Amino acid sequence: MSESHPDRAVENEVLSRHVNEAIFDRETSLAGQDVPSVAFLCECARAHCTSSLPLAPHEWERLHASPRWFVVLPGHEDPALERVVEKHSSYVVVEKDLSDGEGGQPSGH
């Protein structure tokens, strides 16, 4: 299956989101929201991306208020599959349309 296949792309993003939720829960349970930054996984659609990006826990939580938003590294966005919502120097927030019956919709925080 092609890496750009839309179903596979959504699966990759959702999997990264679930891992990041576990990272968020672990880090905030140990240090609370006061930890300056946490290394979260890039939530891009690339099957083999293992890059990380630092975000403060409160910022990660804000960005994931919508289950359709994903945080990716600059250059990892895919305009064929998502639209850019916010651009920052160290990350980009993209929005996916997960309403087409995809299983595994992220829970959000």
ABEGO torsion letter per residue (X at the ends): XBAABAAAAAAAAAAAAAAAAAAAAAAAAAAEAABABBBBBBABABAABABBBBBBAAAAAAAAABAABBBBBBGABBAAABBBABBBAABBBBBBBAAAGBBGBBAEX
